[in-house]
Amino acid sequence: MVLLFGWLLPLILIATIVLYFVTSTINSQIMRTIEESTDKAVEICEIYLNEAVRASKNATYISTIENSYHQYLLDGREQVLFRQITNFLNQYYTYNDSFLSTMLFFLDNPGQIYYTVNAYRVSDMTLTGYDTVQNFIDFCQADVMERGLSLENELELMYLDDRLYLVRNIVDTYYQPYAMLVIELDVTRIFHSLDSIWGAANYEVLVDGREVLNNGIDSASITSRFSDDFNRSITNRYQNTAYSYKSIEFGKHTITFLIDLDSRSLLREVTIARYIYILVAIFLLPFFYLIFNFFRQRVTKPISKLIDASKKIKEGDYGYEISNDSSSEEFTFLIDAYNAMSKELKHQFQRIFLEELAVRDASIEALQSQINPHFLNNTLEIINWEARMNGNEKVTMMIEALSTMLDFTMNREQKKYHSLADEIDYVDAYLYIIGQRFGARFHVDKEIDESLLSTTIPRLIVQPLLENAVEHGMKDRKKANILVQVKKDDGKIIILIINDRKLKDSEKEKIDALLSEKAEVKNWSGSLGLRNVNKRLKIIYGEDSGLDISNDENDRTVSRILIPV
């Protein structure tokens, strides 16, 4: 214990503290690096978005579209309008890598779509310019028009049919919208700077809570763990994974960036410190084991043997010896001395035991010769015969009752159970003798369900209750009435011994102590019999059975036995 708590554990604790501070410092640096790179990447994304916004303003600030549209209203030359609008779109939007396609339509003729596409990006997507326009017309234009008419001169990001659109109304000099500009943004291009975040594995972008870009992150249960803390990146860990999170305000929209970090990249920086810790532990543990084993073999093991051997002597295993394999001269001497002491104790106790056994056997033999069951029965038979010869039937009946009780208590066949009828016969013999003792002062009634007489029950469980009832009922009284009931209820035999004297509180406390498993009851008449009955019933039938003594509603003392049928 001294080696463990005074040497090994302090060293391990110091090494652990050092490792903790080193890894914490490295982790803090890593987190700062991640947060700074996240801030920088998000800043680049904002730059691309702002450039897209500025490009969308050209449609309003440059008068080409407005002039062409007014000229069209005057001369009705639709082809000239188409050529001028298309040339304008090609000039300002075709070569912008952030745009997949740019579409414009006049509110008085929304079916005519003027458009341009980023040729390289569209070919990468195996789509033609017409496909992107047709997809917009079929699935998105109705929603864009419905939501866009309320924008006035503002812009809005709309995510429709898995595409992100930048929508802007084109207004005249009176700020009345007459056309609508719709730019399909290339989200992979606008948000490509997220790939440069240190340790990033996957990422997700949400606009107003809707996912617009996801390259492999499962964030359904993650985003709820982050609060909206705008303009500050937050790095957190969740279920052995790490995430970097940031939200920004873009116009009236909230754009959320969630980056799944590569845990292996994060842990790589602290691996060296952990290896050093492991190497220290590898060198410390074998060294500690050698010292520990030395003390264990030379001190701890011999002392443990002596302690265990002393317990054997205390438990009565006199003569117990210890194998002497100690390499210590001091413990060799102690073990030899202990073995010699144990042999002497065994010799002395054997001698004393044999002497006491001889004296006890002699006493038992003498006693048995005087109270042999046959001797008692023969003696009672002679007395009974003399009583009959003299016509004394009362003495004869008492002797027969006593013989019945002796026959039951001798239990020559060593039975543990007998029928309820046999138990009642024994009770009748006891009650007859008690009746002769108290005469008219003592009265007994019996209410027995005769269908239960053949049921097997443990021997001698009713008479101790009757004896207690007699002593309790006749105590300080001139007369007592006792009722014996045997009935069946709910699958159990119920045996009740009822006397008409109320059980006092002090007597109830003694009975509860008597029937308790841990209590020691002394100097109370009948206590051993009641305690024995209760204990036997619980051993045989379990805790649901047993003996209970209490007052009933008529202030009578009721002794109750429950026995499963």
VEXDREN-2710 file (C-alpha; in Angstrom, 1 decimal):
% VEXDREN-2710
k/r/px/py/pz
1/MET/0.0/0.0/0.0
2/VAL/2.9/2.4/0.8
3/LEU/4.5/1.6/-2.6
4/LEU/1.2/2.0/-4.4
5/PHE/-0.1/5.2/-2.7
6/GLY/3.3/6.8/-1.8
7/TRP/5.2/6.2/-5.0
8/LEU/3.4/4.7/-8.0
9/LEU/0.2/6.7/-7.9
10/PRO/1.9/10.1/-7.3
11/LEU/4.1/9.5/-10.3
12/ILE/1.2/8.5/-12.5
13/LEU/-0.8/11.5/-11.2
14/ILE/2.0/13.9/-12.0
15/ALA/2.5/12.4/-15.5
16/THR/-1.3/12.5/-16.0
17/ILE/-1.4/16.2/-15.0
18/VAL/1.5/17.0/-17.3
19/LEU/-0.2/15.1/-20.2
20/TYR/-3.5/16.9/-19.5
21/PHE/-1.9/20.4/-19.6
22/VAL/0.1/19.5/-22.8
23/THR/-2.9/18.0/-24.6
24/SER/-5.1/20.9/-23.4
25/THR/-2.7/23.5/-24.8
26/ILE/-2.4/21.6/-28.1
27/ASN/-6.2/21.2/-28.3
28/SER/-6.7/24.9/-27.6
29/GLN/-4.2/25.8/-30.3
30/ILE/-6.0/23.4/-32.7
31/MET/-9.4/24.9/-31.9
32/ARG/-8.1/28.4/-32.4
33/THR/-6.7/27.4/-35.8
34/ILE/-9.9/25.8/-36.8
35/GLU/-12.0/28.8/-35.7
36/GLU/-9.7/31.2/-37.5
37/SER/-9.7/29.2/-40.7
38/THR/-13.5/28.8/-40.4
39/ASP/-13.9/32.6/-40.0
40/LYS/-11.6/33.2/-43.1
41/ALA/-13.5/30.6/-45.2
42/VAL/-16.9/32.0/-44.3
43/GLU/-15.5/35.5/-45.1
44/ILE/-14.6/34.4/-48.6
45/CYS/-18.1/32.9/-49.0
46/GLU/-19.5/36.3/-48.1
47/ILE/-17.3/37.9/-50.6
48/TYR/-18.6/35.7/-53.4
49/LEU/-22.2/36.3/-52.3
50/ASN/-21.7/40.1/-52.2
51/GLU/-20.1/39.9/-55.7
52/ALA/-23.3/38.1/-56.9
53/VAL/-25.4/40.8/-55.3
54/ARG/-23.4/43.6/-57.0
55/ALA/-23.6/41.8/-60.3
56/SER/-27.4/41.6/-59.9
57/LYS/-27.6/45.3/-59.4
58/ASN/-26.2/45.9/-62.9
59/ALA/-29.6/45.1/-64.3
60/THR/-31.0/48.1/-62.5
61/TYR/-28.1/50.6/-62.5
62/ILE/-27.2/50.1/-66.2
63/SER/-30.1/51.5/-68.3
64/THR/-29.7/49.0/-71.1
65/ILE/-32.7/46.8/-70.1
66/GLU/-35.0/49.8/-69.2
67/ASN/-34.2/51.6/-72.5
68/SER/-34.6/48.5/-74.6
69/TYR/-37.9/47.7/-72.9
70/HIS/-39.3/51.2/-73.4
71/GLN/-38.3/51.1/-77.1
72/TYR/-40.0/47.8/-77.5
73/LEU/-43.2/49.3/-76.0
74/LEU/-43.0/52.0/-78.7
75/ASP/-42.1/50.0/-81.8
76/GLY/-43.1/46.5/-80.8
77/ARG/-39.9/45.0/-82.4
78/GLU/-39.6/41.8/-80.3
79/GLN/-36.4/40.5/-82.1
80/VAL/-34.5/43.7/-81.4
81/LEU/-35.5/43.4/-77.7
82/PHE/-34.5/39.8/-77.6
83/ARG/-31.1/40.6/-79.1
84/GLN/-30.4/43.5/-76.8
85/ILE/-31.4/41.7/-73.6
86/THR/-29.5/38.6/-74.5
87/ASN/-26.4/40.6/-75.3
88/PHE/-26.6/42.4/-72.0
89/LEU/-26.9/39.1/-70.1
90/ASN/-24.0/37.6/-72.0
91/GLN/-21.9/40.6/-71.3
92/TYR/-22.4/40.8/-67.5
93/TYR/-23.3/37.3/-66.4
94/THR/-22.0/34.6/-68.7
95/TYR/-18.4/34.7/-67.4
96/ASN/-19.2/34.9/-63.8
97/ASP/-18.1/31.5/-62.3
98/SER/-20.5/31.9/-59.4
99/PHE/-23.5/31.7/-61.7
100/LEU/-24.9/28.6/-63.4
101/SER/-27.5/30.5/-65.3
102/THR/-29.1/34.0/-65.4
103/MET/-32.7/34.5/-66.5
104/LEU/-34.8/37.6/-67.0
105/PHE/-38.5/38.0/-67.8
106/PHE/-40.8/41.0/-68.0
107/LEU/-43.8/40.9/-65.7
108/ASP/-46.3/41.6/-68.5
109/ASN/-45.0/38.6/-70.4
110/PRO/-43.5/36.1/-68.0
111/GLY/-43.6/33.3/-70.6
112/GLN/-40.8/34.9/-72.5
113/ILE/-37.6/34.0/-70.7
114/TYR/-34.3/35.7/-71.7
115/TYR/-31.3/33.8/-70.4
116/THR/-27.6/33.1/-70.5
117/VAL/-25.6/30.3/-69.0
118/ASN/-22.1/29.6/-67.8
119/ALA/-21.1/27.3/-70.7
120/TYR/-18.3/25.5/-68.8
121/ARG/-20.3/24.8/-65.7
122/VAL/-23.3/23.6/-67.6
123/SER/-21.3/21.2/-69.7
124/ASP/-19.8/19.8/-66.5
125/MET/-23.3/19.1/-65.3
126/THR/-24.2/17.5/-68.7
127/LEU/-27.0/20.0/-69.1
128/THR/-27.8/22.5/-71.8
129/GLY/-28.8/26.1/-71.2
130/TYR/-32.3/25.3/-72.3
131/ASP/-32.5/22.5/-69.7
132/THR/-31.8/24.8/-66.9
133/VAL/-34.4/27.4/-68.2
134/GLN/-37.0/24.7/-68.7
135/ASN/-36.5/23.3/-65.2
136/PHE/-36.9/26.9/-63.9
137/ILE/-40.1/27.3/-65.9
138/ASP/-41.6/24.0/-64.9
139/PHE/-40.8/23.9/-61.1
140/CYS/-39.7/27.3/-59.9
141/GLN/-41.1/30.3/-61.8
142/ALA/-44.5/30.3/-60.2
143/ASP/-43.0/30.4/-56.7
144/VAL/-40.4/33.0/-57.7
145/MET/-43.1/35.3/-59.1
146/GLU/-45.4/34.9/-56.1
147/ARG/-42.7/35.6/-53.5
148/GLY/-40.7/38.1/-55.7
149/LEU/-43.5/40.6/-56.3
150/SER/-43.3/41.6/-52.6
151/LEU/-39.6/42.3/-52.7
152/GLU/-39.8/45.9/-54.2
153/ASN/-36.2/46.8/-54.8
154/GLU/-34.7/44.2/-52.4
155/LEU/-33.2/40.8/-53.2
156/GLU/-33.9/37.4/-51.8
157/LEU/-32.3/34.0/-51.8
158/MET/-34.8/31.2/-52.7
159/TYR/-34.0/27.5/-52.5
160/LEU/-36.3/25.7/-54.9
161/ASP/-36.1/22.3/-56.5
162/ASP/-32.6/21.7/-55.0
163/ARG/-31.3/24.9/-56.6
164/LEU/-30.4/28.2/-54.9
165/TYR/-31.7/31.3/-56.8
166/LEU/-30.8/35.0/-56.2
167/VAL/-34.0/36.9/-57.1
168/ARG/-34.2/40.7/-57.8
169/ASN/-36.9/43.0/-59.1
170/ILE/-35.9/45.5/-61.9
171/VAL/-37.7/48.8/-61.3
172/ASP/-38.1/51.9/-63.4
173/THR/-37.3/55.5/-62.4
174/TYR/-40.5/55.5/-60.4
175/TYR/-39.4/52.4/-58.5
176/GLN/-42.1/50.3/-60.0
177/PRO/-41.0/46.7/-60.9
178/TYR/-41.5/45.8/-64.5
179/ALA/-39.1/42.8/-64.8
180/MET/-37.5/40.2/-62.6
181/LEU/-33.9/38.9/-62.6
182/VAL/-33.3/35.4/-61.4
183/ILE/-29.7/34.1/-61.0
184/GLU/-29.1/30.4/-60.3
185/LEU/-26.1/30.3/-58.0
186/ASP/-23.3/27.7/-58.2
187/VAL/-23.2/26.7/-54.5
188/THR/-20.2/24.5/-54.9
189/ARG/-18.3/27.5/-56.3
190/ILE/-19.6/30.1/-53.9
191/PHE/-18.9/27.9/-50.8
192/HIS/-15.8/26.1/-52.1
193/SER/-13.6/28.0/-49.6
194/LEU/-15.0/25.7/-46.9
195/ASP/-12.7/23.0/-48.2
196/SER/-9.7/25.0/-46.9
197/ILE/-10.8/24.9/-43.3
198/TRP/-8.1/23.1/-41.2
199/GLY/-9.2/19.6/-40.5
200/ALA/-12.5/19.8/-42.4
201/ALA/-13.8/16.5/-43.7
202/ASN/-17.4/17.4/-44.8
203/TYR/-19.6/20.4/-44.5
204/GLU/-23.2/21.6/-44.8
205/VAL/-24.7/25.0/-45.6
206/LEU/-28.2/26.1/-44.6
207/VAL/-30.1/29.2/-45.6
208/ASP/-32.8/30.0/-43.1
209/GLY/-32.6/26.5/-41.8
210/ARG/-32.9/24.8/-45.2
211/GLU/-30.1/22.7/-46.5
212/VAL/-28.6/24.1/-49.7
213/LEU/-25.3/22.2/-49.8
214/ASN/-24.3/18.9/-48.1
215/ASN/-21.3/16.9/-49.2
216/GLY/-21.7/14.0/-46.7
217/ILE/-22.4/15.3/-43.2
218/ASP/-25.2/13.9/-41.0
219/SER/-26.3/16.9/-39.0
220/ALA/-29.9/16.3/-38.1
221/SER/-29.0/15.7/-34.4
222/ILE/-26.1/18.2/-34.3
223/THR/-27.5/21.6/-35.3
224/SER/-29.9/21.7/-32.4
225/ARG/-26.9/21.6/-30.0
226/PHE/-25.5/24.9/-31.3
227/SER/-26.9/28.4/-30.6
228/ASP/-27.2/31.2/-33.1
229/ASP/-24.0/33.1/-32.2
230/PHE/-23.6/35.3/-35.3
231/ASN/-20.2/36.3/-36.6
232/ARG/-18.2/34.0/-34.3
233/SER/-17.2/30.5/-35.1
234/ILE/-17.8/27.8/-32.5
235/THR/-16.0/24.5/-32.3
236/ASN/-17.5/21.7/-30.3
237/ARG/-17.3/18.0/-29.8
238/TYR/-20.2/15.6/-30.0
239/GLN/-20.2/11.7/-29.6
240/ASN/-16.4/11.3/-30.4
241/THR/-16.7/13.7/-33.4
242/ALA/-15.9/17.4/-33.8
243/TYR/-17.7/20.2/-35.6
244/SER/-17.1/23.8/-36.4
245/TYR/-20.2/26.0/-36.6
246/LYS/-20.9/29.6/-37.6
247/SER/-24.0/31.6/-38.6
248/ILE/-24.0/34.9/-40.5
249/GLU/-26.6/37.4/-41.5
250/PHE/-26.9/38.0/-45.2
251/GLY/-29.5/40.6/-45.9
252/LYS/-32.7/39.3/-44.3
253/HIS/-31.4/35.7/-44.4
254/THR/-29.4/33.6/-41.9
255/ILE/-26.7/31.4/-43.5
256/THR/-25.4/28.6/-41.3
257/PHE/-22.1/26.8/-41.9
258/LEU/-21.6/23.4/-40.2
259/ILE/-18.2/21.7/-40.8
260/ASP/-17.5/18.1/-39.8
261/LEU/-13.9/17.9/-38.7
262/ASP/-11.6/15.0/-39.2
263/SER/-11.1/13.6/-35.7
264/ARG/-7.9/11.8/-36.7
265/SER/-6.4/15.1/-37.9
266/LEU/-7.3/16.6/-34.5
267/LEU/-5.9/13.7/-32.5
268/ARG/-2.7/13.5/-34.6
269/GLU/-1.3/16.6/-32.8
270/VAL/-1.6/15.0/-29.3
271/THR/-0.5/11.5/-30.3
272/ILE/3.2/12.2/-29.5
273/ALA/2.4/13.4/-25.9
274/ARG/0.3/10.3/-25.4
275/TYR/3.1/8.1/-26.7
276/ILE/5.4/9.7/-24.1
277/TYR/2.9/9.0/-21.4
278/ILE/2.5/5.4/-22.4
279/LEU/6.3/4.9/-22.5
280/VAL/6.6/6.3/-19.0
281/ALA/3.9/3.9/-17.9
282/ILE/5.6/1.0/-19.6
283/PHE/8.8/1.6/-17.7
284/LEU/7.2/2.4/-14.4
285/LEU/4.8/-0.6/-14.2
286/PRO/7.5/-3.4/-14.5
287/PHE/9.7/-1.7/-12.0
288/PHE/6.8/-1.3/-9.6
289/TYR/5.9/-5.0/-10.1
290/LEU/9.4/-6.1/-9.2
291/ILE/9.4/-4.1/-5.9
292/PHE/5.9/-5.1/-5.1
293/ASN/6.5/-8.8/-5.7
294/PHE/9.6/-8.6/-3.5
295/PHE/7.7/-7.3/-0.5
296/ARG/4.7/-9.6/-1.3
297/GLN/6.8/-12.7/-1.2
298/ARG/9.0/-11.7/1.8
299/VAL/6.5/-9.9/4.0
300/THR/2.8/-9.8/2.9
301/LYS/2.4/-13.5/2.0
302/PRO/3.9/-14.9/5.3
303/ILE/1.8/-12.5/7.4
304/SER/-1.4/-13.4/5.5
305/LYS/-0.7/-17.0/6.2
306/LEU/-0.3/-16.3/9.9
307/ILE/-3.5/-14.3/9.9
308/ASP/-5.5/-17.0/8.1
309/ALA/-4.1/-19.7/10.4
310/SER/-5.1/-17.6/13.5
311/LYS/-8.7/-17.4/12.1
312/LYS/-8.6/-21.2/11.8
313/ILE/-7.7/-21.6/15.5
314/LYS/-10.4/-19.1/16.4
315/GLU/-13.0/-21.2/14.5
316/GLY/-11.9/-24.3/16.4
317/ASP/-9.6/-25.9/13.9
318/TYR/-7.0/-26.8/16.5
319/GLY/-3.8/-28.5/15.1
320/TYR/-4.0/-26.5/11.8
321/GLU/-0.4/-26.1/10.4
322/ILE/1.2/-23.7/7.9
323/SER/3.5/-24.8/5.1
324/ASN/6.8/-23.2/5.7
325/ASP/8.2/-22.0/2.4
326/SER/9.3/-18.5/3.5
327/SER/12.7/-17.3/2.4
328/SER/12.9/-15.0/5.4
329/GLU/14.6/-16.3/8.6
330/GLU/12.3/-14.3/10.9
331/PHE/9.1/-15.6/9.3
332/THR/10.5/-19.2/9.3
333/PHE/10.9/-19.0/13.0
334/LEU/7.4/-17.5/13.5
335/ILE/5.7/-20.2/11.4
336/ASP/7.5/-23.0/13.2
337/ALA/6.5/-21.5/16.6
338/TYR/2.9/-21.2/15.4
339/ASN/2.8/-24.9/14.2
340/ALA/4.1/-26.1/17.6
341/MET/1.5/-24.0/19.4
342/SER/-1.3/-25.3/17.2
343/LYS/-0.3/-29.0/17.9
344/GLU/-0.2/-28.4/21.6
345/LEU/-3.6/-26.7/21.6
346/LYS/-5.1/-29.6/19.7
347/HIS/-3.7/-32.1/22.2
348/GLN/-5.0/-30.2/25.2
349/PHE/-8.5/-29.7/23.8
350/GLN/-8.7/-33.4/22.8
351/ARG/-7.8/-34.5/26.3
352/ILE/-10.4/-32.2/27.9
353/PHE/-13.1/-33.2/25.4
354/LEU/-12.6/-36.9/26.0
355/GLU/-12.8/-36.4/29.8
356/GLU/-16.1/-34.4/29.5
357/LEU/-17.5/-36.9/27.0
358/ALA/-16.9/-39.8/29.4
359/VAL/-18.6/-38.0/32.3
360/ARG/-21.6/-37.0/30.1
361/ASP/-22.0/-40.6/28.8
362/ALA/-22.1/-41.9/32.3
363/SER/-24.7/-39.4/33.4
364/ILE/-26.9/-40.1/30.4
365/GLU/-26.7/-43.9/30.9
366/ALA/-27.8/-43.4/34.5
367/LEU/-30.7/-41.1/33.6
368/GLN/-31.9/-43.3/30.7
369/SER/-32.1/-46.3/32.9
370/GLN/-34.5/-44.4/35.2
371/ILE/-36.7/-42.6/32.6
372/ASN/-36.7/-45.2/29.8
373/PRO/-40.0/-44.8/27.8
374/HIS/-40.9/-48.4/28.5
375/PHE/-40.2/-48.0/32.2
376/LEU/-42.5/-44.9/32.2
377/ASN/-45.2/-46.6/30.3
378/ASN/-45.1/-49.7/32.4
379/THR/-45.2/-47.6/35.6
380/LEU/-48.3/-45.6/34.3
381/GLU/-50.0/-48.9/33.3
382/ILE/-49.6/-50.3/36.8
383/ILE/-51.0/-47.0/38.3
384/ASN/-53.9/-47.1/35.9
385/TRP/-54.7/-50.7/36.7
386/GLU/-54.7/-49.9/40.5
387/ALA/-57.0/-47.0/39.8
388/ARG/-59.4/-49.1/37.8
389/MET/-59.4/-51.8/40.5
390/ASN/-60.5/-49.1/43.0
391/GLY/-63.1/-47.7/40.7
392/ASN/-61.4/-44.3/40.3
393/GLU/-62.3/-43.4/36.7
394/LYS/-61.1/-39.8/37.0
395/VAL/-57.6/-40.9/37.8
396/THR/-57.8/-43.5/35.0
397/MET/-58.8/-40.9/32.4
398/MET/-56.0/-38.6/33.5
399/ILE/-53.4/-41.4/33.3
400/GLU/-54.6/-42.3/29.8
401/ALA/-54.4/-38.7/28.7
402/LEU/-50.9/-38.4/30.1
403/SER/-49.9/-41.6/28.3
404/THR/-51.3/-40.2/25.0
405/MET/-49.2/-37.1/25.5
406/LEU/-46.0/-39.1/26.4
407/ASP/-46.5/-41.4/23.4
408/PHE/-46.7/-38.3/21.1
409/THR/-43.7/-36.6/22.6
410/MET/-41.5/-39.7/22.6
411/ASN/-42.1/-40.0/18.8
412/ARG/-40.7/-43.5/18.5
413/GLU/-41.1/-43.6/14.7
414/GLN/-39.3/-40.2/14.4
415/LYS/-42.1/-38.6/12.3
416/LYS/-41.9/-34.9/11.5
417/TYR/-45.5/-34.7/10.2
418/HIS/-48.8/-36.3/11.0
419/SER/-52.5/-35.8/10.2
420/LEU/-54.6/-33.0/11.7
421/ALA/-56.7/-35.7/13.4
422/ASP/-53.6/-36.9/15.3
423/GLU/-52.8/-33.3/16.3
424/ILE/-56.4/-32.9/17.7
425/ASP/-56.1/-36.1/19.7
426/TYR/-52.9/-34.8/21.3
427/VAL/-54.7/-31.5/22.0
428/ASP/-57.7/-33.3/23.5
429/ALA/-55.4/-35.2/25.9
430/TYR/-53.8/-31.9/27.0
431/LEU/-57.1/-30.1/27.4
432/TYR/-58.5/-33.0/29.5
433/ILE/-55.6/-32.7/32.0
434/ILE/-55.9/-28.9/32.1
435/GLY/-59.6/-29.2/32.5
436/GLN/-59.1/-31.5/35.5
437/ARG/-56.7/-28.9/36.9
438/PHE/-59.0/-25.9/36.7
439/GLY/-62.4/-27.6/36.8
440/ALA/-65.4/-25.4/36.1
441/ARG/-63.2/-22.3/35.9
442/PHE/-61.9/-23.5/32.5
443/HIS/-64.1/-23.9/29.4
444/VAL/-63.1/-24.9/25.8
445/ASP/-65.1/-24.9/22.6
446/LYS/-64.0/-26.4/19.3
447/GLU/-65.0/-25.5/15.8
448/ILE/-63.2/-27.9/13.4
449/ASP/-63.8/-28.5/9.7
450/GLU/-63.8/-32.3/9.6
451/SER/-62.9/-32.3/5.9
452/LEU/-59.4/-31.2/6.9
453/LEU/-58.7/-33.9/9.5
454/SER/-56.8/-36.0/7.0
455/THR/-54.5/-33.1/6.0
456/THR/-50.8/-33.5/6.9
457/ILE/-49.3/-30.8/9.2
458/PRO/-46.1/-30.6/11.3
459/ARG/-46.2/-32.3/14.6
460/LEU/-46.9/-30.5/17.9
461/ILE/-47.7/-27.0/16.7
462/VAL/-51.1/-26.4/18.4
463/GLN/-50.4/-27.5/22.0
464/PRO/-47.8/-24.7/22.6
465/LEU/-50.4/-22.2/21.6
466/LEU/-53.0/-23.7/23.9
467/GLU/-50.6/-23.7/26.8
468/ASN/-49.8/-20.1/26.2
469/ALA/-53.6/-19.3/25.9
470/VAL/-54.3/-21.1/29.2
471/GLU/-51.6/-19.3/31.1
472/HIS/-52.6/-16.0/29.6
473/GLY/-56.3/-16.5/30.0
474/MET/-56.2/-17.7/33.6
475/LYS/-53.7/-15.1/34.7
476/ASP/-55.1/-13.0/37.6
477/ARG/-58.6/-14.4/36.7
478/LYS/-61.1/-16.9/38.1
479/LYS/-62.4/-18.1/34.8
480/ALA/-61.3/-18.4/31.2
481/ASN/-63.0/-19.4/27.9
482/ILE/-61.0/-20.7/25.0
483/LEU/-62.1/-21.4/21.4
484/VAL/-60.2/-23.7/19.1
485/GLN/-61.1/-23.1/15.4
486/VAL/-59.7/-25.0/12.3
487/LYS/-60.9/-23.8/8.9
488/LYS/-59.8/-23.4/5.3
489/ASP/-59.7/-20.1/3.4
490/ASP/-58.0/-19.0/0.2
491/GLY/-55.9/-22.2/-0.2
492/LYS/-54.7/-22.2/3.4
493/ILE/-55.5/-24.0/6.7
494/ILE/-56.1/-21.4/9.4
495/ILE/-55.8/-22.6/13.1
496/LEU/-57.1/-20.1/15.6
497/ILE/-56.7/-20.3/19.4
498/ILE/-58.9/-17.6/21.0
499/ASN/-59.1/-16.7/24.7
500/ASP/-61.4/-14.0/26.1
501/ARG/-58.6/-12.0/27.8
502/LYS/-57.3/-8.9/26.1
503/LEU/-53.6/-8.8/25.2
504/LYS/-51.9/-5.8/26.9
505/ASP/-49.4/-3.6/25.0
506/SER/-46.5/-4.7/27.2
507/GLU/-47.4/-8.3/26.4
508/LYS/-47.7/-7.6/22.7
509/GLU/-44.2/-6.1/22.7
510/LYS/-42.8/-9.2/24.3
511/ILE/-44.6/-11.4/21.8
512/ASP/-43.3/-9.4/18.8
513/ALA/-39.8/-9.7/20.3
514/LEU/-40.3/-13.4/20.8
515/LEU/-41.3/-14.0/17.2
516/SER/-38.5/-11.8/15.8
517/GLU/-35.6/-13.6/14.2
518/LYS/-32.9/-11.6/16.0
519/ALA/-34.4/-11.2/19.5
520/GLU/-33.3/-13.1/22.5
521/VAL/-36.3/-14.0/24.8
522/LYS/-35.5/-15.1/28.3
523/ASN/-37.4/-16.0/31.5
524/TRP/-40.9/-15.9/29.9
525/SER/-43.1/-19.0/30.3
526/GLY/-44.0/-20.7/27.0
527/SER/-41.6/-18.6/25.0
528/LEU/-39.5/-21.4/23.7
529/GLY/-42.6/-23.4/22.4
530/LEU/-44.1/-20.4/20.6
531/ARG/-40.7/-19.4/19.1
532/ASN/-40.1/-23.0/18.0
533/VAL/-43.5/-23.2/16.3
534/ASN/-43.1/-19.9/14.4
535/LYS/-39.6/-20.8/13.3
536/ARG/-40.5/-24.3/12.1
537/LEU/-43.5/-23.1/10.1
538/LYS/-41.4/-20.4/8.3
539/ILE/-38.6/-22.9/7.5
540/ILE/-41.1/-25.4/6.1
541/TYR/-43.6/-23.1/4.3
542/GLY/-41.8/-19.8/3.8
543/GLU/-42.3/-16.3/5.1
544/ASP/-46.0/-16.3/4.1
545/SER/-46.7/-18.9/6.9
546/GLY/-46.0/-18.7/10.6
547/LEU/-47.5/-17.6/13.9
548/ASP/-49.2/-14.3/14.7
549/ILE/-50.7/-13.3/18.1
550/SER/-52.8/-10.1/18.4
551/ASN/-56.2/-8.8/19.7
552/ASP/-59.4/-9.0/17.6
553/GLU/-62.2/-6.5/17.3
554/ASN/-63.8/-8.0/20.5
555/ASP/-60.6/-7.5/22.6
556/ARG/-59.8/-11.2/22.6
557/THR/-56.4/-12.6/22.2
558/VAL/-56.1/-14.6/18.9
559/SER/-53.2/-16.9/18.1
560/ARG/-53.2/-17.6/14.4
561/ILE/-51.4/-20.2/12.3
562/LEU/-51.4/-20.2/8.5
563/ILE/-50.5/-23.4/6.7
564/PRO/-50.7/-23.9/2.9
565/VAL/-53.0/-26.8/2.0
END
